[in-house]
Amino acid sequence: MAALVLAVTPLSPGAGLSWQLTDTGSTARFRGLAPVDAEVAWAAGSAGTILRTVDGGRTWASVGPPEAAELQFRDIEAFGPRDAVALTIGAGTDSRIYRTTDGGATWTETFRNEDPAAFYDCVTFLDRRHGLALSDPVNGKFRILATRDAGRTWQVQPTDGMPAALPGEFAFAASGTCLVAPPAPTHAHTSASSSAATASPVSSSTAATTASAATTASAVSSSTAAAFSATAASSSSAATAASSFSAATTASAAFSADVSAAPGASLTGPGRPAGSSAATARTDASVDAGSSPAGADASSVSAGASSADADGSLIGAAASPRGVDASIDGGHASPGGRNAWFATGGDSVARVFATRDGGRTWTVTATPVPSGASAGIYSLAFRDARNGIVVGGDYNTETSAPDGSAVTHDGGRTWTVSRTEPGEYRSGAAWLGRTALAVGPTGSDVSHDGGITWRRFDTGSFDAVACTTDGTCWASGRDGRIARLSHR
C-alpha cells in the first residue's frame, strides 16, 4: 500500500509525486485496501490473503483467516490496528464477511450468503457501528446488507426503496470502492499505536478515502497541509430488470475473476468469478449494475420514502445507521452519517445510486461515463455530501477510456465529464483534501481541481488507492504491490 508522506515545506509547482513500493513478501493481488494512518494499514486480496502493517509498511504480517484460503477478498474496512471487517466475493456462499478484533490473530465469519443469485461486491461503514454491503441485482434489484453492531451481525434489507436494475447492470468489485460513504470531518487518526486510532469511530477506509481541507489541516501539521495546498494552487489545470440475471452475472463474473485466484476459485478479473453464469464481466474488477426502470434514462429515479425508526435508525426493517445529515469530508464513511452511493456498469448506461437515509431508500442517476458488458464506473469517491468523482472505463481495453471520469457538486444528482481525463481505464479513486487521485493497471493520475482536470504522475500498476486524514496515501494491486505516496 502506498502512503503519501507530505513535506513540511511547501511543495513547489514542479514537485513530483511517486509511489514508493514496500516489501510485502506476497504475490497476491490486493484489491481491498484500508489504511488507518501513516503507520497502520490493511490490504485484502486473492487466495484469502490479508496483510497488515503497523510500522508504515516496513514490515507486513499475513493475518488472513486460514479457512478463507480458497476465497477472494475484494474489500476491507479497518478501524485501527486491531479491528477490521473484510468481504470475500463470489456467487452464493463464496460471498462472506469476516471480522477481527485482535489484529487478525482470529477471525469470525459473521455473514455467509446462501442465495445463489446474490453476488456481493463491496462493503462500507457509515460510522463505527453502521455498515452496508452491496450485492448485484436479485429479482431485478440491487440488494443491500446492513449491520448496526460493527459487523457482528448482518441483515438483508427490503428492496421496496430500491429502483429497478437495468437488464445487464451490475457493480464492479475492482477496488472496494463501488459502494462508499463520505468520511467524518472531525475524527482524524493519529498514530498506529495510539488509543485514539483504535477507538476512533471512523473506519480506516472511511478516513482514508478523503478528508476535507479543514480535516486534513487538523490531522496533519499546518505546514504539511499548506504544502499540499500549495501544489494544488500552483498546478495548472493540467492537463446493469434482473430478469436477465444471468447476463448481468456473466458480465459481473468476468470482472470478479483474478488471474491470481486461489486454487478452485476461477476468479480472473474485477468482478464475478469466471465459472458462474456471469463469468466474464467481473474478471478484473467487480462491476455491479444497479439500475433504474426502463426509460429512466439520465434523470434521477427515486424509490420509496423513509421514516426514522424509534431509535433513529434509517436502514430498513432490521437495522439501520443513525445520524445527522451533515456535510462530511472524505470518501467512505461518516460518524452517524446517512449518505452513501454505489456505482454500476454492464448495461447501456453507467449509473450512480444514492441514499440519504442510511440505505433504506435510494435514487438513481445516469452518468455520461460509457457503459457496456465490461465497462462502466469502477470506483467512486466523495469528499463530503456534495462533491464526488467517478472513474472507470473497460478493463478489456486498459489503454483507452474516453469520458472515463466525471464529477458532481450536488451529491450525485448530476454528473459532468472531466475536462481533461486520465484517458485510460481506472479502477480506484480517492481524495486527499481537495486533491483527487486515480489508479489503474496503466498508471496513476492526480487532480488538483476536484476531478476537473487530471495529470499522469506514475506508470506503475495498481487497483486500489486510499488516503488517510493524516495526509498518508496508499495504493495496492497485483503481484503483492503495496506502496506509499511520496513527493519530491
SEVEXFI-676273 format. One record per residue (C-alpha): y, z, x; residue in three letters. Coordinates in steps of 0.25 Angstrom, whole numbers, padded with zeros to 4 digits, always signed. Layout:
YZXala;...
% end
This chain:
+0000+0000+0000met;+0014-0003+0005ala;+0025+0007+0005ala;+0039+0003+0007leu;+0046+0012+0017val;+0061+0011+0016leu;+0070+0013+0027ala;+0081+0024+0028val;+0091+0014+0031thr;+0096+0003+0022pro;+0088-0010+0022leu;+0095-0022+0028ser;+0095-0035+0020pro;+0085-0041+0029gly;+0076-0029+0029ala;+0061-0033+0026gly;+0050-0027+0018leu;+0036-0028+0023ser;+0022-0021+0019trp;+0016-0012+0029gln;+0001-0012+0027leu;-0007+0001+0028thr;-0021+0002+0033asp;-0029+0005+0020thr;-0043+0002+0026gly;-0047-0005+0014ser;-0049-0019+0009thr;-0048-0016-0006ala;-0037-0024-0014arg;-0027-0014-0019phe;-0020-0018-0032arg;-0017-0003-0036gly;-0006+0004-0029leu;+0000+0017-0031ala;+0010+0022-0021pro;+0015+0036-0023val;+0025+0037-0011asp;+0026+0033+0003ala;+0014+0042+0007glu;+0005+0041-0005val;-0001+0028-0011ala;-0014+0024-0018trp;-0020+0010-0019ala;-0031+0005-0028ala;-0039-0007-0027gly;-0053-0015-0026ser;-0066-0009-0024ala;-0062+0004-0031gly;-0053+0007-0019thr;-0041+0017-0020ile;-0033+0021-0007leu;-0023+0032-0006arg;-0013+0035+0006thr;-0005+0048+0007val;+0001+0044+0020asp;+0009+0032+0017gly;-0003+0022+0020gly;-0006+0027+0034arg;-0020+0030+0028thr;-0027+0027+0015trp;-0039+0034+0009ala;-0049+0027+0000ser;-0049+0036-0013val;-0055+0028-0024gly;-0066+0033-0034pro;-0079+0029-0028pro;-0084+0025-0042glu;-0074+0014-0043ala;-0078+0006-0031ala;-0082-0006-0039glu;-0069-0006-0047leu;-0055-0012-0044gln;-0043-0003-0044phe;-0031-0010-0048arg;-0021+0001-0051asp;-0018+0015-0047ile;-0007+0025-0051glu;-0005+0037-0042ala;+0004+0050-0044phe;+0003+0055-0030gly;-0007+0057-0018pro;-0018+0063-0028arg;-0016+0057-0042asp;-0019+0043-0045ala;-0025+0034-0057val;-0032+0021-0053ala;-0037+0009-0062leu;-0048+0000-0060thr;-0048-0013-0067ile;-0059-0022-0074gly;-0065-0025-0087ala;-0072-0014-0095gly;-0076-0002-0087thr;-0070-0007-0074asp;-0056-0003-0079ser;-0055+0012-0075arg;-0045+0023-0072ile;-0047+0033-0061tyr;-0039+0046-0058arg;-0038+0055-0046thr;-0030+0068-0044thr;-0035+0071-0030asp;-0030+0059-0021gly;-0043+0050-0025gly;-0053+0060-0020ala;-0059+0060-0034thr;-0056+0051-0046trp;-0059+0052-0061thr;-0061+0040-0069glu;-0052+0042-0081thr;-0054+0029-0089phe;-0065+0018-0089arg;-0062+0006-0098asn;-0074+0004-0108glu;-0068-0008-0115asp;-0074-0021-0109pro;-0062-0029-0114ala;-0052-0020-0107ala;-0047-0022-0092phe;-0037-0012-0087tyr;-0027-0017-0077asp;-0016-0007-0073cys;-0012+0007-0075val;+0001+0014-0075thr;+0007+0028-0077phe;+0020+0031-0085leu;+0020+0045-0079asp;+0010+0054-0072arg;+0002+0056-0085arg;+0004+0044-0093his;-0002+0031-0089gly;-0006+0017-0095leu;-0017+0007-0091ala;-0017-0007-0095leu;-0029-0016-0100ser;-0030-0031-0102asp;-0030-0035-0117pro;-0041-0029-0126val;-0042-0035-0140asn;-0029-0042-0137gly;-0020-0031-0132lys;-0018-0025-0119phe;-0024-0011-0118arg;-0017+0002-0113ile;-0024+0014-0108leu;-0016+0027-0107ala;-0016+0041-0101thr;-0007+0053-0103arg;-0014+0062-0093asp;-0012+0056-0080ala;-0024+0047-0081gly;-0035+0057-0085arg;-0038+0050-0098thr;-0034+0037-0104trp;-0033+0031-0118gln;-0033+0017-0123val;-0021+0015-0131gln;-0019+0008-0144pro;-0015-0007-0144thr;-0006-0008-0156asp;+0006-0007-0148gly;+0002-0018-0138met;+0006-0032-0140pro;-0006-0042-0141ala;-0010-0049-0128ala;-0010-0064-0125leu;-0024-0070-0125pro;-0025-0071-0109gly;-0016-0059-0106glu;-0019-0048-0096phe;-0014-0040-0085ala;-0015-0041-0070phe;-0022-0029-0062ala;-0016-0034-0050ala;-0008-0022-0044ser;-0008-0011-0054gly;+0006-0015-0060thr;+0002-0023-0073cys;+0006-0010-0080leu;+0018-0002-0075val;+0028+0009-0080ala;+0041+0012-0073pro;+0041+0024-0063pro;+0048+0036-0064ala;+0062+0037-0059pro;+0062+0051-0054thr;+0048+0055-0049his;+0048+0050-0034ala;+0036+0052-0026his;+0040+0059-0012thr;+0028+0060-0003ser;+0013+0058-0004ala;+0010+0073-0002ser;+0022+0079-0010ser;+0019+0086-0022ser;+0029+0079-0029ala;+0022+0066-0027ala;+0009+0072-0032thr;+0015+0078-0044ala;+0025+0066-0048ser;+0023+0061-0062pro;+0024+0047-0057val;+0013+0038-0053ser;+0014+0033-0039ser;+0013+0019-0044ser;+0024+0023-0054thr;+0033+0028-0043ala;+0029+0016-0034ala;+0031+0005-0044thr;+0046+0007-0043thr;+0058+0016-0043ala;+0072+0015-0047ser;+0083+0015-0037ala;+0086+0029-0040ala;+0072+0033-0040thr;+0070+0027-0027thr;+0082+0033-0021ala;+0078+0047-0025ser;+0064+0045-0020ala;+0068+0038-0007val;+0079+0042+0003ser;+0092+0037-0001ser;+0093+0029+0011ser;+0079+0023+0009thr;+0083+0019-0006ala;+0096+0014+0000ala;+0089+0005+0010ala;+0080-0002-0001phe;+0093-0003-0010ser;+0100-0010+0002ala;+0089-0020+0003thr;+0089-0023-0011ala;+0104-0024-0012ala;+0106-0033+0001ser;+0094-0042-0002ser;+0098-0055-0008ser;+0091-0060-0021ser;+0080-0065-0013ala;+0075-0072-0014ala;-0012-0062-0107thr;-0024-0059-0139ala;-0035-0052-0131ala;-0043-0061-0140ser;-0045-0069-0127ser;-0048-0056-0119phe;-0058-0064-0110ser;-0047-0073-0106ala;-0037-0062-0102ala;-0049-0055-0096thr;-0052-0067-0088thr;-0038-0068-0082ala;-0037-0054-0081ser;-0050-0052-0074ala;-0048-0062-0063ala;-0036-0054-0059phe;-0043-0041-0058ser;-0053-0046-0048ala;-0051-0043-0034asp;-0057-0051-0022val;-0059-0037-0016ser;-0066-0032-0028ala;-0077-0022-0027ala;-0092-0026-0028pro;-0095-0028-0042gly;-0081-0029-0047ala;-0077-0044-0046ser;-0062-0042-0047leu;-0055-0052-0039thr;-0041-0052-0044gly;-0029-0045-0050pro;-0035-0043-0064gly;-0048-0043-0071arg;-0062-0043-0064pro;-0067-0056-0061ala;-0080-0055-0069gly;-0075-0051-0082ser;-0071-0061-0092ser;-0058-0061-0087ala;-0062-0062-0072ala;-0052-0072-0068thr;-0038-0067-0071ala;-0037-0054-0064arg;-0043-0057-0051thr;-0032-0052-0042asp;-0023-0045-0052ala;-0026-0039-0065ser;-0018-0046-0076val;-0017-0040-0090asp;-0012-0049-0100ala;-0006-0041-0111gly;+0001-0050-0121ser;+0009-0051-0134ser;+0005-0058-0147pro;+0005-0073-0146ala;+0019-0078-0148gly;+0025-0066-0141ala;+0030-0075-0131asp;+0040-0069-0122ala;+0046-0060-0132ser;+0043-0045-0131ser;+0032-0041-0141val;+0031-0027-0146ser;+0019-0020-0152ala;+0019-0007-0159gly;+0028+0005-0159ala;+0027+0018-0153ser;+0029+0032-0157ser;+0028+0044-0148ala;+0016+0053-0149asp;+0018+0068-0151ala;+0019+0071-0136asp;+0028+0059-0134gly;+0017+0050-0129ser;+0018+0035-0132leu;+0006+0029-0127ile;-0003+0028-0139gly;-0014+0035-0146ala;-0020+0043-0135ala;-0010+0045-0124ala;+0004+0040-0120ser;+0014+0043-0110pro;+0026+0051-0113arg;+0040+0049-0108gly;+0054+0045-0110val;+0058+0030-0109asp;+0067+0030-0097ala;+0070+0020-0087ser;+0062+0023-0075ile;+0061+0016-0062asp;+0048+0012-0055gly;+0036+0003-0058gly;+0025+0011-0064his;+0028+0024-0072ala;+0038+0034-0076ser;+0036+0048-0080pro;+0035+0049-0095gly;+0038+0034-0095gly;+0035+0025-0107arg;+0037+0011-0101asn;+0026+0003-0096ala;+0024-0012-0094trp;+0012-0021-0091phe;+0012-0036-0088ala;+0002-0047-0091thr;-0002-0061-0088gly;-0014-0070-0091gly;-0009-0078-0103asp;+0003-0087-0104ser;+0013-0076-0103val;+0015-0065-0094ala;+0020-0053-0101arg;+0025-0038-0100val;+0021-0027-0109phe;+0030-0015-0110ala;+0028-0001-0117thr;+0040+0009-0119arg;+0032+0019-0126asp;+0021+0023-0115gly;+0011+0012-0119gly;+0010+0013-0134arg;+0017+0000-0137thr;+0020-0012-0129trp;+0029-0024-0130thr;+0027-0037-0122val;+0036-0047-0116thr;+0033-0061-0110ala;+0038-0063-0096thr;+0041-0076-0088pro;+0030-0074-0078val;+0020-0085-0079pro;+0006-0081-0084ser;-0008-0087-0084gly;-0023-0084-0082ala;-0020-0077-0069ser;-0005-0076-0070ala;+0006-0066-0075gly;+0012-0053-0072ile;+0004-0045-0062tyr;+0014-0034-0059ser;+0026-0027-0065leu;+0035-0016-0061ala;+0046-0009-0068phe;+0056+0000-0060arg;+0061+0006-0073asp;+0060+0004-0088ala;+0068-0009-0088arg;+0067-0016-0074asn;+0054-0023-0071gly;+0047-0034-0063ile;+0034-0042-0065val;+0027-0051-0055val;+0015-0059-0055gly;+0010-0074-0055gly;-0004-0079-0053asp;-0014-0073-0043tyr;-0021-0086-0043asn;-0008-0092-0037thr;-0003-0082-0028glu;+0008-0090-0021thr;+0015-0095-0034ser;+0021-0087-0045ala;+0033-0093-0051pro;+0040-0084-0061asp;+0031-0073-0056gly;+0041-0061-0057ser;+0050-0057-0067ala;+0060-0045-0070val;+0064-0037-0082thr;+0076-0028-0085his;+0073-0024-0099asp;+0059-0017-0098gly;+0051-0029-0098gly;+0057-0035-0111arg;+0061-0047-0104thr;+0058-0053-0090trp;+0065-0063-0081thr;+0058-0071-0069val;+0063-0067-0056ser;+0074-0076-0050arg;+0066-0076-0036thr;+0051-0073-0038glu;+0040-0069-0028pro;+0035-0083-0031gly;+0020-0079-0029glu;+0010-0070-0036tyr;+0014-0055-0036arg;+0005-0044-0041ser;+0013-0032-0039gly;+0027-0027-0040ala;+0035-0014-0038ala;+0049-0008-0038trp;+0056+0000-0027leu;+0069+0004-0034gly;+0075-0009-0038arg;+0067-0017-0028thr;+0054-0024-0032ala;+0042-0028-0024leu;+0031-0038-0028ala;+0018-0041-0021val;+0006-0051-0021gly;-0004-0057-0013pro;+0006-0066-0006thr;+0017-0057-0003gly;+0027-0046-0007ser;+0041-0048-0013asp;+0054-0039-0015val;+0065-0040-0025ser;+0078-0032-0023his;+0084-0036-0036asp;+0073-0031-0046gly;+0064-0043-0046gly;+0074-0054-0048ile;+0072-0060-0034thr;+0060-0058-0025trp;+0059-0059-0010arg;+0045-0060-0002arg;+0044-0050+0009phe;+0029-0049+0013asp;+0018-0059+0012thr;+0006-0049+0012gly;-0004-0048+0000ser;-0002-0036-0009phe;-0006-0034-0024asp;+0002-0021-0028ala;+0015-0015-0024val;+0021-0001-0028ala;+0033+0007-0023cys;+0036+0022-0024thr;+0049+0030-0027thr;+0050+0034-0012asp;+0052+0019-0008gly;+0038+0016-0004thr;+0031+0003-0008cys;+0016+0000-0006trp;+0008-0013-0008ala;-0007-0015-0009ser;-0016-0027-0010gly;-0029-0034-0005arg;-0037-0030+0007asp;-0033-0016+0007gly;-0018-0019+0009arg;-0008-0008+0006ile;+0006-0008+0012ala;+0019-0001+0012arg;+0032-0008+0012leu;+0042-0007+0023ser;+0055-0013+0027his;+0061-0017+0040arg;
% end
